[in-house]
């Protein structure tokens, strides 16, 4: 531990830059990803506040298994098909992807378009299926 502290003191500029880059990266990823909900929280939001699931996976993955009543708009086509989401502006929207990594980008696009309550489901369809929740084909 003393060697680590000595390194920090001798290389304070390098240590400061490393700290600044780390903080910037964490803040950037947090800002990009949006609010995350567990599958349980997402289900409660849909059931209690008439929320909707937006599945951003491609058509083939969607047809392989999806959440009941989920809307499918692939992420690649979201900007050109975003007008389809206008009727859900006053309802909570939960974005679902395969593993929860791409949903943050879709959340930002939807928020920029004017949707008020947009969240992403952490873990995506993989987590949904792991918890044994129902999916339709």
Buried (B, 14 or more C-beta within 10 A) or exposed (E): EEEEEEEBEEEEEEEEEEEEEEEEEEEEEEEEBBEBBEBEBBBEBBEEEEBBBBBBBBEEBBEEBBBEEBBBBBBEEBEEEBEEBEEBEEBBBBBBBBEBEBBBBBBBBBBEBEBEBBBBBBBBBEBBBEEEBEBEE
